[in-house]
Amino acid sequence: MKEAIVIKGARENNLKNMTLSIPKYKLVVLTGPSGSGKSTLAMDTLQRECQRQYMESMGMVADSVSKPKVESIAGLSPSISVGQHVTNRNPRSTVGTVTDIHHFLRFVYSRLGERICPSCEERIPPSFHDAVDLGSADEEEEHEGQYIHCPHCNATIERLGMAHFSFNKPEGACEDCGGLGHVASLNLDAVFNQELSFKGGCVTFLYDSIIEYYSYTLVAAAKHYGFEFDPDMPLKDFSPAQRDLLYYGVESGQFMRHYPDAKLPKTVSGGKFEGIVTGMWRRYKEKDGEQAGMEKEGDFFRQRTCSSCGGARFKQEIRRITVAGASISDVSAWQLAEVLTWLDRLRDAIPAEGRHLIEPVLVEMPERVRRIINVGLGYLSLDRQTVTLSGGEAQRLRLAQLLGSGLTGVLYILDEPTTGLHPRDTAGLIHVLQQLRDLGNTVLVIEHDVEVMRAADHIIDIGPGAGYLGGNVVGEGSLEELMASPTSVTGAYLREESGPPPERRRRKGNGRHLTIPNAHARNLKHIHVSFPLGTLISVTGVSGSGKSTLLFDLLAQAGEAGQHAPEGCDGITGFEHAGSMIMVDQSPIGRMQRSNIATYTDVFTQLRNLYAGLPEAKRLKLTSKHFSFNTPGGRCEACQGLGMVAVDMSFLPNLEVKCPSCKGKRFKDEVLRVTFEGCSISDLLNMTVQESLKVLKGREKIAGMIELLCEVGLGYLQWGQSVKTLSGGEGQRIKLAKELGKKTKTHTLYLLDEPTTGLHPSDVRQLQVLLDKLVDAGNTVIVVEHSLELIRESDWVIDIGPDGGEAGGELVAEGTPEQVSMASGSYTGKFLKTALAGGF
């Protein structure tokens, strides 16, 4: 049996003919600067070869999955990669449902639930007559229509099965919200501008070609019913029939009441119009509660907690059923640490005759909860929607599930699992990684965290720089061996850290403050927080302590809405001194495959114009349209300009492979013949941002964006890389670069959500230089942050905690990093003290 995965001659992307040996059945960390080639080695080489060999072993055609550029890989194991992309965007999916803990809960409540008789209001104890165990529970679901009798008044009541304790089934879901816990309403004032005509843009999200198209249909519909529809008339002057036609369409009850006996138009050209509001609701429901289509960018749908169930998702009669003193909605809303305590109480509450049914659940369920707590997610509740989890949280939740699978001999590839994790919780995560290893697996972790490196059996340092400056193994071995290596980038950083700490200067600010008094939203405990303007401020605390609630739910929302008295506090003072506000969070910057780094930063428009203006393009009669991969003309139609085509992998997710027609170049040959400095537009899209500087340095506007992207640590990204592939941290930094490209002359307040996510410690310094430039120019930068490298360089620290969820929400400490490091009861202070002294 091979004891190592041996890679010879890896040349994928920026890898420089790399040869290395990865020990099997060990915890191995891949580290190095951002963009040095870590993901290329782990995902594009190892993981892709695993997929290719899997397809071959299944008898599937493996030609479509190209072999990575590598001479050989020996000793490869079946692999499972755990990335940071949240793939499940269903609003019905919760922490409880994806981990199956909710399934166990449903079984417990269907067997042990104490219900109240609707006739005599007496409690009915659980009955174990004819009850089946968990393994046979699905069979029981088929026997519907069973009844039991109340032991007090003999009333006949329906027997409850597992379906009654699911908010995804009509038997248990609240009738008003359908089990979602919230109901949506449409903000008509945001959709329609009463002062404008239809052609003038009274429907705020429609673009010109759609307005023209709808105008013909609306005029035809009005003619069908015998009235006029003037597209140039202001909306405020519409008659009720005209308004109902535009809002609700010809098939709606609202419009049909005007013409009850008229026949409906049969075709769109004959006037069959759906209605703006009706169409929006249809698309919203089809997308499971996500804004869709043309209106996606606008904030038209408002969600409010369901008044019937209070957000608990279940029918009232289900919410009245208790086990060990709590209803299923109570348990679902608790933090996982509280659920664990309740499970201990549950063991004592089981009657002897039912113990054989519940015992297997009481072994498995607490174990699953503990695994999630051990990866630092104890502050989550079972009813938390998975769509609201960050990339790091989603990855650690998946890691907890994998630990329960019991698989051995597997190569696990993890992408920065400490993302969003407070240093206090890193030990629990390391323990989980070691458990996976001890089951007989190889755990390969892409990571920058020093504590994870210290716990690793083997470290591989890739560098020395990003993009074409990386791709080499510059160090291997233990943490101590890396520090002794003269070529290791990580070792050089650690050597510097072990020296005497530098003298740090703390800025005092401009004397003005932004103040949030009596903050009590979510878990905040009526705290008074003041932010000194003109400084770099870090808001710290363990995961779930209330940092994001304070900064984004109160401060950012109030600033964006122009309301300085949001719900959850007693009004915010000091906004008049803050000037404009720029919020850069980690929400996805786009889910469209066609959106890439060049298009998102507006560099692609300038590139198209550059190429269209070249003599060769003019000779071939090519315009800027021909240099776009989003419109027909110059693009390859086989892949429609994507350079990739999807391959159906049966029961696995689809795999994207290089287009066989254009070989991944996106464009037709005549377009590719036009070159600038020897590069076609396809060549430029395949270059990294940093590499393209030598070609585009003479183009002032493009060169300015290149320098900004390099300053925020993104010089390693390719211009043609889809924004769908970006991590939360990368997406945030590209948004930051785009905002910084817009010159402002007034004081600006920047709010950032963990901007160091995914950065090597040496790259954090580069980001810190950029943030210091912003503050030195008179602006204020506030970051939610876990990275001690950035926190210790801040002017002011606000620490929220001490723990997550209900055990958090207090202002634990505030002041300079030195002051916070001395605060007793502050977890951040404890780690900050070490970081300030120059050791990790």
Secondary structure, DSSP 4 states (H G I P E B T S, - for coil): --SEEEEEEE-STT--SEEEEEETTSEEEEE-STTSSHHIIIIIIIIHHHHHHHHHHTT---TTSPPPS-SEEES---EEEE-S------TT-BHHHHTTHHHHHHHHHHHH-BEE-TTT--EE----TT---GGGHHHHHT--S-EEE-TTT--EEEPP-GGGG-TTSTTTB-TTTTTSSEEEEE-HHHHB-TTSBTTTTSBTT--HHHHHHHHHHHHHHHHHHT----TTSBGGG--HHHHHHHHH-TTSHHHHTTSTTSPPP-STTTT----HHHHHHHHHHHTTT---GGGTTS--EEEEE-TTTTT--B-HHHHT-EETTEEHHHHHHSBHHHHHHHHHHHHHHS-GGGHHHHHHHHHHHHHHHHHHIIIIITT-BTT-BGGGS-HHHHHHHHHHHHHTT---S-EEEEE-TTTT--GGGHHHHHHHHHHHHHTT-EEEEE---HHHHHH-SEEEEEESSSGGG--EEEEEESHHHHHH-SS-HHHHHHHHHTSPPPP------SS-EEEEEEE-STT--SEEEEEETTSEEEEE-STTSSHHIIIIIIIIHHHHHT-SS-TTSS--B-HHHH-EEEEE--S-S---TT-BHHHHTTHHHHHHHHHHTSHHHHHTT--GGGG-SSSTTTB-TTTTTSSEEEE--TTSPPEEEE-TTTTT--B-HHHHT--BTTB-HHHHHHSBHHHHHHHHTT-HHHHHHHHHHHHTT-TTSBTT-BGGG--HHHHHHHHHHHHHTS---S-EEEEEE-TTTT--HHHHHHHHHHHHHHHHTT-EEEEE---HHHHTT-SEEEEEESSSGGG--EEEEEESHHHHHT-TT-HHHHHHHHHHTT--
